[in-house]
């Protein structure tokens, strides 16, 4: 959103042709983006209101439940899970009582309007100068990102108030006139979420001292009002629970993405943990506010606000998921000197704020501390170490441009269908590539798991029925060799061990090795090969979904020996349908063979020596032998794998055109990646 190139006129795709054509394209883009934002909003509302009443807006039970705030006569904190400030209870209790009869609808649509307002203000606050194209397209993009984000989805689904403090701060910084009014709005937000008092020093050291005083004064007045109206509750919150610490869920829960929660998850406790949290929190606050002040002086006030919000996330005793919108706002920062590097930070933040942590990092014990604290790490990065560019940097508005290979002529007029997907000469950003590969594979695994619909007996019966169909076709073609090959290999110990090892080890290792070599030695061909592999995998997912198929080892009447997994218990009705790792009934097409064939063909096309080409083609030969010998696939599964590889090559040709042929000298002459540095 904020990483588009700024300039005085419309450029790029919207600037081609006449001014009238550019305006028409801009209008179409605006309509399309607003349509996407509207569809996302409708979908979120439908999900919330379509959920059974007892399962949605569960956090509103804090207010309206049997033991909720509206029905207790004593302390607010005697109710169910109320964790807000006493001032929040004071002002929100009457509003909630008035809306109790139609709470689901009014709360949902009211929250939706707050999200739209938040997106509009964030788009308006983009650092100047902003092109007309950027200003018109930023608002729907911002609203769409907010709708997709986990904090907003949580807020809508559970019924929370976390958007209100963020909106009050943005209103105070960007929408209202007068420093006193601005400070009053921010102070009101701080009365609801105390760590937002960190905005007072930001205002003070950026020359808005009246606003800073107004922020502190409003917070003090609201808090004193709550003390006067509810002294017992105020004592409970501010003294007994130390500004809310200890209220609500356990502080070491994964949903608490603060330094306090991370230290507790690491096993620290007691005075040591409290002291370390105080030291680290103070350091983050000082360093983060110093950076925010510098970006504010640089004219990037939205980034300064986002950095301060990320500091608040880190130093708060509890920062639950619905309170993490500040991290998403940090997407406006620009990182990197090269144009191709500009996408890394925004893509990483958007993925982090829209996808579960398990999709960002694999389920490995060594990575568990990182996976449990991903959002906190992003907040700390934005607060103290991500090198956002200053507007005074020559790379802020004019990054090192991307160099493209010349397009290759085609036989058909409309190929490629997507001409803007040109072949880039330089290597793509490695961090971005690894991130996208991981997320894409996680999505592939989830779709593959869901391919049978469920783990019921009906799914298994359908997959076994399809297995009988495949076997009948193979008998008709006289290629039903699975049982003979399986028993022949199982009787030879070293051969069985070889094929078991090959089946388990080379499926992932070989494609990753090919991609790694191409990335380092042939970056233009890397992008082409990666696209082919992506299209191949997508086509295979369609096959898994439409035709769930039991492999030979899960057809008990065939007598196949499962050499890899061992003896299976077919008495379990759900066995083989779904496991924790993969869908066992996704046999057609065989991606074991498909990916190996992609490796072999890629090596055969690109390798400079004939013996390299031959060695590359041996891999699919060994793979097809392994998948049949171990009982994991039918022969026709390999044919299906070959078919989806053909689809992958065809779609890459259709969408992007022929593979660009570039000499090694041209690639080596391209500018090397440079590390973005921020002036001190």
TIPARO-12494 format. One record per residue: residue in three letters; x, y, z of N, C-alpha, C in turn. Coordinates in steps of 0.1 Angstrom, whole numbers, plus 5000, padded with zeros to 4 digits. Layout:
// TIPARO-12494
alaXYZXYZXYZ ...
// end
This chain:
// TIPARO-12494
unk500849885000500050005000500950125000 unk501950135009502750255009504050235002 unk504250114995505450084988505350114974 unk504250174969504250214955505150324952 unk505550344940506450454937505650584936 unk506250684943505550814943506050904931 unk505250984926505551074916504451164913 unk504651264904503551364901502551314892 unk502751214883501751164874501551014875 unk500450974869500150834869501150764860 unk501650644864502650574856502350424856 unk503250354849503150214848501950174840 unk501250074845500050014837499050114835 unk498850204846497750304845498150424837 unk499450444834499850554827500050534812 unk499850404807500050374793498850434785 unk499250474773498150524764497750664768 unk496550694764496050834766495650854780 unk495450984784494951014797493550954800 unk492750944789491350894791491450744794 unk492350674787492550524789493050504804 unk493950584808494550574821493450594832 unk492550694830491550714839490550604839 unk490250544828489350434827489850314834 unk491150284833491750174840491850194855 unk492050324859492050354873490650334879 unk489650364871488250354876487950204878 unk488350124868488149974869488849914881 unk490149964883490849914894490149944907 unk489750074908489050114921487750034923 unk486950014913485749934914486049794919 unk487149734912487549604916487949584930 unk488849684935489349674948488249704959 unk487349794956486249814965485249694966 unk485149624954484349504954484949394963 unk486249384962486949284970486749314985 unk486949444988486749485002485349455007 unk484349484998482949465002482649315004 unk483249234995483049084996483649035009 unk484849075012485449035024484649075037 unk484149195036483349245048482049155049 unk481349135038480149055038480448915043 unk481648855039481948725043482248715058 unk482948815063483248815078481948825086 unk480948915081479748925088478948795087 unk478948735075478148605074478748495082 unk480048495084480648395092480248415107 unk480248535111479948565125478448535128 unk477548595119476148575122475648435118 unk476348365110475948225107476448125117 unk477248165127477648075137476548065148 unk476347945153475347925164475548025175 unk474448075181474548185190475448155202 unk475548035207476348005218477848005215 unk478248005202479647995198480248125193 unk479448215189479948345184479848455195 unk480648555193480648665202480848625217 unk481648525218481748465232482348565242 unk483148655237483748745247482748845252 unk481548855245480548945250479848885262 unk480048755264479548695276480148755288 unk481348825286481948905297480949005302 unk480049055292479149165296477749105299 unk477249025289475848985290475548845295 unk476648765298476348635303475848635317 unk475548515322474948505335475748565346 unk477048555345478048615354478748735348 unk478148795338478748905331478649035339 unk479249135333479349265339477949325342 unk477049305333475649365334474849295345 unk475249185350474449115360475149095373 unk476249155375476849145389476649275396 unk476449255409476249375417477449425424 unk478549345425479749385431480749435422 unk481949385423483149435415482949385400 unk483449465391483549425377484349295376 unk485349285384486249175383485849045390 unk484549055395483948935400483248865389 unk483148935377482348875366483248785358 unk482748745346483448645338484448705329 unk485748695332486848725324486948875320 unk486348965327486549105324487949155327 unk488649205317490049245319490349395316 unk489249465312489449605309489749695321 unk490049825318490249915328488949955335 unk488950005347487650045354486950155345 unk487650235339487050335330486350275318 unk486850165313486150095302484850035307 unk484849975319483649925324482650035327 unk483150155331482250265335481550315322 unk482250335311481650395299480950295290 unk481450165290480850065281479749995286 unk479549985300478449915306477149965301 unk476850095302475550145298475350125283 unk476350145275476250125260475849975257 unk476449885264476249745262474749705266 unk474349765278472949735282471949785272 unk472249905266471249955256471149865244 unk472249805241472349725228472049575231 unk471749535243471749395246470749315238 unk469549375235468549295228468949255214 unk469649345207470149305193471649315193 unk472249255203473649265205474449215193 unk474149095189474849035178474949115166 unk473849165161473749245148474449375151 unk474049455161474549585163476049585166 unk476549495174477949485177478749455164 unk478249355156478949315144479049425134 unk477949495131477949595121478649725126 unk478549745139479249865145480749845144 unk481249725147482649695145483049705131 unk482249655122482549665108482749815103 unk481949895108482050045105483350095111 unk483750055123484950095129486150055120 unk486149935115487249885106487349965094 unk486149995087486150085075486750215078 unk486350275090486950405093488450405096 unk488850295102490250275104491050265091 unk490550195081491150185068491250315061 unk490150395061490150525055491150615061 unk491250625074492150715080493550675077 unk493850545078495250495075495650525061 unk494750515051495050545037495250695036 unk494450775043494650925042495950965048 unk496550885057497750925064499050885057 unk498950825045500150785038501150905037 unk502450885038503350995037503351065023 unk503451195023503351275011504751275005 unk504851304991503651314982503151184978 unk501851174976501151054972500451084958 unk500650994949500051004936498550994937 unk497851044927496351024927495950884927 unk496750804919496450654919496550594932 unk497650624940497850574953496750604963 unk496350734962495350784972494050724969 unk493750694956492450634953492350484956 unk493550424955493550274956493950234970 unk494550324978494950284991493850245001 unk492750315000491650295010491050155009 unk490650104997490149964996491149865000 unk492449884996493449794999493649785014 unk493649905021493749905036492649825042 unk491449855038490249795044490249645042 unk490649595030490749455027491749385036 unk492949445038493949395046493449385061 unk492749485065492249475079491149365080 unk490349345070489349245070489949105071 unk491049095064491748955064492548935076 unk492949035084493849015095493248945106 unk494048865113493548785125493048875136 unk493648995139493049075150491649115147 unk491349165135489949205131489049085131 unk489448975125488648855125488248805139 unk489248815148489048785162488048875168 unk488249005165487349105171485949085167 unk485749065154484349045148483748915154 unk484548805154483948675158483748665173 unk484648715181484548705195483748815202 unk483648935195482949045201483849125211 unk484849185205485849265214485849405210 unk486549485219486549635217487849685213 unk488749605209490149645207490349745196 unk489449755186489649845175489449985180 unk488650005190488350145195489550225199 unk490450165208491650245211492550285199 unk492750185190493550215178492950325170 unk491550315168490850425160490950555167 unk490850565180490950695187492350755185 unk493450675185494750725183494850785169 unk494450705159494550755145493650875143 unk492550885149491651005148492451125154 unk493051105165493751205172494951255164 unk495651165157496851195150496551255136 unk495551215129495351245115494051305111 unk492951295120491651335115491151465121 unk491551495133490951615140491951735140 unk491351855141492151975142492252015157 unk493352085160493552125174494252025182 unk495352075188496151975196495451925208 unk494652015215493951965227492951855223 unk492251875212491251775209491951645205 unk493051655197493851545193494351465206 unk494951545215495451475227494351415236 unk493151475236492051425243491551285238 unk491551275224491151145218492251035222 unk493451075221494550975224494550935239 unk494251035248494151015262492950925265 unk491850935257490750855259491050705255 unk491850695244492250555241493150495251 unk494050585258494950535268494150495281 unk493050565283492150525295491550385293 unk491450345280490950205277492050105276 unk493250155272494450065270495650145275 unk496050125287497050215294498350235287 unk498850125280500150135273500150245262 unk498950285258498950395247499350525253 unk499650535266500250655271501650685265 unk502250575259503550595252503450695241 unk502250725236502050825226502250975231 unk502150985244502451125250503851165248 unk504951085251506251135247506451155232 unk505851075224505951095209505451235206 unk504251265211503751395208504651505214 unk505151495226505951595233507251625225 unk507951515221509251535214509151565199 unk507951565194507751605180507151745179 unk507151815190506651955190505151975193 unk504451875196502951885198502751875214 unk503351965221503351955235501951975242 unk501152065236499752075241499051945239 unk499251875228498551745226499051645237 unk500351645240500951555249500351585263 unk500251705267499651745280498151705280 unk497451725269496051695269495851545270 unk496751465263496751315264496851275279 unk497851325286498151285300496951335308 unk496451455306495351505314494051435312 unk493751395300492551315297492551185304 unk493751115302493950985309493751005324 unk494351105330494251125344492851145349 unk492051235341490751265345489851145344 unk489951065333489150945331489450845342 unk490650825345491050725355490550775369 unk490650905372490150955385488650945385 unk487950965374486550955374486150815377 unk486850715372486550575375486850545389 unk487950605395488250585409487150635418 unk486550755414485550815422484250725421 unk483950675409482750605407482850455412 unk484050395411484250255414485550245421 unk485750285433487050285440487550145442 unk486650055446487049915448487549845436 unk486849865424487349815412488649875407 unk488750005409489950075405491150025413 unk490949995426492049945435492349805430 unk491349725427491649585422492449585409 unk492149675400492849685387494249735388 unk494349855394495649925394496649885404 unk496149835416497049805427497149645428 unk495949585430496049445433496549365421 unk496049405409496449335397497449405388 unk498049515394499149585387498749625373 unk497749705371497349755358496749645349 unk496049555355495449445348496249315346 unk497449315351498249195350497649085358 unk497448965352496848855360495348845357 unk494748945351493348925348493148855334 unk492048785333491848715320492548575320 unk492948545308493648415306495048415312 unk495748305312497048295317498048375309 unk498948445316499848535308500848455300 unk501048325302502048255294501348185282 unk500048215280499348165269499948215256 unk499948135245500548165232499848295226 unk498648325230497948435225498448565231 unk499148565242499748685247501148705241 unk501148795231502348825224503048955229 unk503448945242504149055248505448995253 unk506449085257507649035263507448955276 unk506448995284506048925296505648785293 unk504748765283504348635279505448545274 unk506348605265507448535260508348485271 unk508648565281509548525291508948415300 unk507648415302506948315309506948185301 unk506848195288506848075280508248005279 unk509248085282510648035282510947975295 unk510047975305510247905317510747995329 unk510848125326511248215337509948255345 unk510248285358509148325367509648395379 unk508748455387509148515399509848645397 unk510648695407511348815407512248825395 unk512948715391513848715379513148755367 unk511948695364511248735352510648875353 unk510248915364509649055365510849155363 unk511949135369513049225367513549225352 unk513649115346514049105332513049175323 unk511849145326510749215318510849365319 unk511149415331511249555333512349615326 unk513549545326514749595319514549595304 unk514049485299513849475285512749565280 unk511649575288510549665284511049815283 unk511849855293512349995293513250015281 unk514149915278515049935266514249945253 unk513249855252512449865240511649995239 unk511150045250510450165250511250285246 unk512550295252513450405249513850395234 unk514350285229514850265216513650285206 unk512550225208511350235199510850385198 unk510750445209510250585209511250675202 unk512550655204513550735197513350715182 unk513150595177512950575163511750635158 unk510650625166509350685162509450835160 unk510150895169510351045169511151085156 unk512151005153512951035141512051025128 unk511250915128510450895116509351005115 unk508851055127507851155127508451285122 unk509651315126510351435121510651425106 unk510751305101511051275087509851285078 unk508651315085507451325077506651195075 unk507051085082506450955081505650935094 unk504651015096503951015109503150875111 unk502550825100501850695101502850585106 unk504050585100505050485104505450515119 unk505550635123505950665137504850615146 unk503550635143502450585151502550435151 unk502750365140502850225140503950175149 unk505150235148506250195156505950205171 unk505350325175504950345189503950235193 unk502950205184502050095188502749965190 unk503749935181504449805183505249805196 unk505749925200506349925213505349895224 unk504149955223503049925233502749775233 unk502749705222502449565221503549495229 unk504749525227505849455234505949475249 unk505749595253505949625268504649605276 unk503549585270502349565278502449425285 unk501949415297502049285304501249175296 unk500149215290499349125282498949185269 unk499349125257498949175244498249065237 unk496949055238496248945232496048965217 unk495748865210495748865195494848985190 unk493749015196492849115191493449255193 unk494549265200495149395203496449425195 unk496649345184497849345177497849415163 unk496849505161496649575149497849665146 unk498549715156499649805154500649745145 unk500849615146501849545138501549555123 unk500249535120499749545106500049685100 unk499849795109500049925104501549955100 unk502449875106503849895103504249845088 unk503249795081503449765067503849885059 unk503550005063503750125055505250155054 unk506050095063507550125062508150065050 unk509150145045509850095033511250045037 unk511549925032512849855035513449815022 unk514749845021515549785009515849894999 unk516949874993517349964982516849924968 unk516749794967516349744954514849734953 unk514249764941512849754940512249624943 unk512949514940512449384943512549344957 unk513349414965513349394980512249464987 unk511549554981510549634988509349544992 unk509149434986508049344989508249265001 unk509449245006509749145016509049185029 unk509249305034508649345047507049345046 unk506449415037504949415036504449275035 unk504949195026504449055024504548975037 unk505748985044505948915056504948955067 unk504749085068503749135078502349095075 unk501949105063500549065059500348915061 unk501348835057501148685060501148655075 unk501948725082502048705097500748745103 unk500048845098498848895105497548835099 unk497748745089496548685083496548535084 unk497648475087497748325087498148275101 unk497848155105498248105118499748085118 unk500348085130501848075131502347945125 unk501547835126501947705122502147705106 unk501547795099501747805085503047875081 unk503547955090504748035088506047965090 unk505947875100507147795103506747645105 unk507547555101507247415102507147365116 unk506447255119506247205132507447125137 unk508547195140509747145145510047195159 unk510547105168510747145181511747255183 unk512747265174513847365175513247505172 unk512147505164511547635159510447675168 unk510047595178508947625186508947765193 unk510147805199510247935205509948045195 unk510448035183510148135173508648135169 unk508148015167506748005162505748055173 unk506048035185505248085196505248235198 unk506248305192506448445195506648525182 unk506048475171506248535158505748685157 unk504548705162504048835162504848935171 unk505248885183506048965191507349005184 unk507948905177509248935170509049035159 unk507849025152507549135142507449265149 unk506749275160506549395167507849455172 unk508749365178510049415182510849465170 unk510749385159511549425147511049565142 unk509749595141509249725137509649825147 unk509749795160509949895170511449935171 unk512349835169513749875173514849835162 unk514449755152515649705144515349705129 unk514149695124513949695109514349825103 unk515249825093515849955088514950025078 unk513850085083512950155074513750275068 unk513550305056514250415049513650545053 unk514550645054514050785056513750845042 unk512950945042512551015030513751085024 unk514751115032515951185027516851085019 unk516650955021517450855013517150864999 unk518150854990517850854976517150734971 unk517050624979516350504975514950504979 unk514550604987513150604992512150614980 unk512350704971511450724960511950664947 unk513250634947513850574934514750464938 unk514150344941515050224944515750174931 unk516750094933517450034922516549954914 unk516349984901515249924893515549774891 unk514549704888514649564884514949544870 unk515949464866516249434852515549314847 unk515049324835514249214829514949164817 unk514749034815515148974802514249014791 unk514849014779514049044767512948934765 unk511748974761510748864759511048784747 unk510748654747510948564736509748554727 unk509948574714508748564705508048434706 unk506748444704505848324705505048304692 unk504548184691503748154679502348204679 unk501848234691500448274693500348414697 unk499348484692499248634694499048664709 unk498248594716497848624730498648554740 unk499748494737500648434746501948524748 unk502248564760501748524773500448604776 unk499548534784498348594788498548704799 unk499648684806500048784817501448844813 unk501448934804502748994799503549064810 unk502849114821503549184831504449094840 unk504248964839505048864846506348844838 unk507148944837508348934829509448854836 unk510448804829511548734835512548834841 unk512848814853513748904860515148844860 unk516148934857517548884855518148854869 unk517848934879518548914892517848804900 unk518648764910518048664919516948734927 unk515848654930514848714939515348714953 unk514648794961515048804975514848664982 unk515948614988515948484994514948465005 unk514848565014513948555025512548555020 unk512248635010510848635005510548494998 unk511548444991511348314984511048204995 unk511848195005511748095016510348115022 unk509948235025508648255031507548215023 unk507548245010506448205001506448054999 unk507647994998507647854996507047785008 unk507447825020506847765032505347785033 unk504847905031503447925032502647855021 unk503247845009502547774998502547625001 unk503647565007503547425010502647395022 unk502547495032501647475042500147475037 unk499847565028498547565022498247435014 unk499247395007499147264999498847145009 unk499547145020499347035030497847045035 unk497347165038496047185044494947135034 unk495147175021494247135011494246985008 unk495446935008495546785007494946715018 unk495046765030494346705042492846705040 unk492346815035490846825034490346765021 unk491146705013490746655000489546555001 unk489546465011488546365012487246415019 unk487246545024486146595030486046575045 unk486346455050486446425064487146285066 unk487146235078487746115080486746005083 unk485646005077484545915079484845785071 unk484045685075484145555068483745575053 unk482845665050482445685036483545735028 unk484445815033485645855026486545745022 unk486645655032487545535029486945445019 unk485645425020484945335010485045394996 unk484845524995485045584982486445574976 unk487445594984488845584980489145434976 unk488645334983488845194980488145164967 unk486945214965486145194953486945244941 unk487545364942488345414931489545324929 unk490145274940491245184938490845054930 unk489645004932489244894924489044934910 unk488645054907488545104893489845114887 unk490845164894492245174888492745034885 unk492544944895493044804893492444744881 unk491144764878490444704867491044764854 unk491344894854491844954841493244894839 unk494044884849495444824848495344684843 unk494444604848494344464843493944464828 unk493044554824492644564810493844594802 unk494844684807495944724799497144624802 unk496944534811498044434814499244504820 unk499044604829500144664836499944654851 unk499044564856498844544870499944474877 unk501144534878502344464883502644504897 unk501744574904502144624918502444514928 unk501544414928501744304938503044224935 unk503244194923504444114919505744194922 unk505744324919506944404921507144414936 unk506044444943506144464958506744344965 unk506244224962506644104969508144064964 unk508444094952509844064947510844154955 unk510544284956511444374963511444344978 unk510344314984510244284998511044165002 unk511344074993512143954996513543974996 unk514044094991515444114990515744234999 unk516444205010516644305021517244435017 unk518444425010519144555006518344634996 unk517544564987516744634977515544704983 unk514944624993513844685000514244815008 unk515444805015515944915022516245035013 unk516845005001517145114991515945184987 unk514845114983513645184978512845254989 unk512945195002512245265013512945395015 unk514345395015515045515018514845615007 unk514845564994514645654983513245724984 unk512245644987510845694988510745804999 unk511345785010511145875021512045995021 unk513245985014514246095015514246185003 unk514046134991514346214979513146294974 unk511946274980510746344975510946494977 unk511446534988511646674991513046724988 unk514046644991515446684990515746714976 unk515346634966515746654952515146784947 unk513846804948513346934942513947054949 unk514147054962514747164969516247184964 unk516947084961518347094956518347154943 unk517447114934517347174921516947324921 unk516047354930515647494931516847574937 unk517547514946518747594952519847614942 unk520147514934521147534924520747644913 unk519447634909518947734899518947874905 unk518547884918518548014924519948074924 unk520947994927522248054928522948074914 unk522747974905523447974893522648034881 unk521348014881520548044869519248114874 unk519348234879518148304885516948314876 unk517248344863516048354853515348224852 unk516148114850515547984849514947944862 unk515447984873514847954886513347994886 unk513148124882511748174883510848094873 unk511348054862510547974852510247834858 unk511347764863511147634869510247634881 unk510347734890509447754901508047764897 unk507747844887506347854882505847724877 unk506647654870506147524865505847424876 unk506747424886506447344898505147384905 unk504947514907503747564913502447524906 unk502447534893501347494885501047344885 unk502147274885502047124886501447084900 unk501847144910501247114924499847154924 unk499447264919498047314919497147214911 unk497647174900496847074892496746944900 unk497746904907497646774915496646794926 unk496546904932495546924943494146904938 unk493846954925492546934919492246784918 unk493346714914493146564913492846504926 unk493546544937493346484950491846514954 unk491346634951490046674956488946594948 unk489146584935488146524927488146364927 unk489246304930489346164929490246104940 unk489646104952490446034963490645894960 unk491845844962492245714958493045644968 unk492645524972493445444981494645384974 unk495845394979497045334973496945184975 unk497745104968497744954969497944904984 unk498744974992499044925005497844945014 unk496845025010495645045018494444965012 unk494744875004493644784998493944645004 unk493244615015493644485023493544355015 unk492644355005492444224998493544194988 unk494444294985495444274976496744204981 unk496844204995498044145001499344214998 unk499244354997500444434995501244445008 unk502544435008503344455020503744605020 unk503344665031503744815033505144815039 unk506144825030507544815034507944935042 unk507345055040507745175046507145195060 unk505845175061505045195073504945075082 unk505144955077504944835085503544785084 unk503244685092501844625092500844725097 unk499744735090498644835093497444765100 unk496744845108495544795115494344845107 unk493844755099492644795090491344785098 unk491444745111490244735119489744875123 unk490644975122490245115126489545175115 unk488245215117487445265106487945385099 unk488745475107489245595101490645585096 unk491245465097492645445093492845485078 unk493845565076494245595062493545705056 unk492445755062491745865055492445995058 unk492646025070493446145074494346115085 unk495546165085496446155096496846295100 unk497746305110498146435115499046505104 unk499646425095500646485086500146495072 unk499346395067498946405053497746315050 unk497146335039495946255035496546135028 unk496246015034496745895028496045855015 unk494845915012494145875001494245974989 unk495446044989495746144978496846074970 unk496445964963497345884955497345924940 unk496245984936496146014921496046164920 unk496946234913498146184907499246174917 unk500346094914501446084923502346204921 unk502446284932503346394932504746344935 unk504946224941506246174942506846164928 unk506146104919506646094905506546224898 unk505546304900505346434893506546524896 unk506846534909507946624913509346574908 unk509446434908510746384903510846404888 unk509746384881509746414866510046554863 unk509546644871509846794870511346814872 unk511946744882513346754884514146704872 unk513746584867514446524856514346614843 unk513146664840513046744828513746874829 unk513646934841514347064843515847044841 unk516446944847517846914845518146884830 unk517346804824517546774810517546894801 unk516646994804516547114796517647214799 unk518147224811519047324815520447284817 unk520747154819522147114822522947124810 unk524247174811525047194800525747064794 unk525846964802526546844798525546724796 unk525846634786524846534783524746434795 unk525846414802525846314813525046374825 unk525046504826524146564837522646534833 unk522346554821520946534816520546384819 unk521446294816521146154818520946124833 unk521846174842521746154856520446214861 unk520046334856518746394860517546304857 unk517546244845516446164841516446024849 unk517545984855517445864863516645884875 unk516446004880515746024893514245984891 unk513546034881512145984879512045834877 unk513045774871513045624869513145554882 unk514045604891514145544904512945564912 unk512345684911511145724919509945634915 unk509745614902508545534898508745394903 unk510045344903510245204908509945204923 unk510345304931510145314945508745314949 unk507945404942506545414946505745294944 unk506145214933505445094930505944984940 unk507244974942507744864950507344874964 unk507144994969506745004984505245004986 unk504544984975503044974976502345104978 unk503045214976502445344979501645404967 unk501845354955501145414943500945304933 unk499845324925499645244913500445294901 unk500645214891501345254879500645374873 unk499245364873498545474867498645604875 unk499045594887499245724895500445794889 unk501445714885502645784879502245844865 unk501345784858500845844846500145974849 unk499345974860498746104864499746204868 unk500746164875501846254878502446324866 unk502746234856503246294843502346384837 unk501046364838500046454832500046584838 unk500146594852500046724858501346804856 unk502446724854503746794850503546864836 unk502946794827502646854814501746974815 unk500746964824499847084827500747194832 unk501647164841502447274847503347344837 unk503947264828504747334817503847414808 unk502647354805501747424796501247554801 unk500847554814500347674820501447784822 unk502647744825503747834826503947904812 unk503947824801504047874788502947974784 unk501747934788500548014785500548144792 unk500848144805500748274813501948364811 unk503148304811504348384811505148374798 unk504748294788505448284776506648184777 unk507348174766508548074766509548114776 unk510348014780511548044789512448144783 unk512848244791513748344786515148284785 unk515848304774517148244772518148364774 unk518948354785519848464788521248404791 unk522248464786523548414788524048434802 unk524948354806525448364820526148504822 unk526748554811527448684813526448794816 unk525248784810524148894812523648884826 unk523548764832523048754845524148804855 unk525348764853526448804862526648954862 unk526349024851526449164850525349244857 unk524349174861523249244868523649284882 unk523149394887523549444900523349344911 unk524349334920524249234931523349294942 unk522649204950521849254961522649344970 unk521949454975522549534985521749534998 unk522349555009521649555021521249695024 unk519949715027519449845030519949895044 unk520450015044520950075056520250205059 unk519950225072519250345076520350445082 unk520250565077521250665082521050685097 unk522050695104521950715119521950865122 
// end
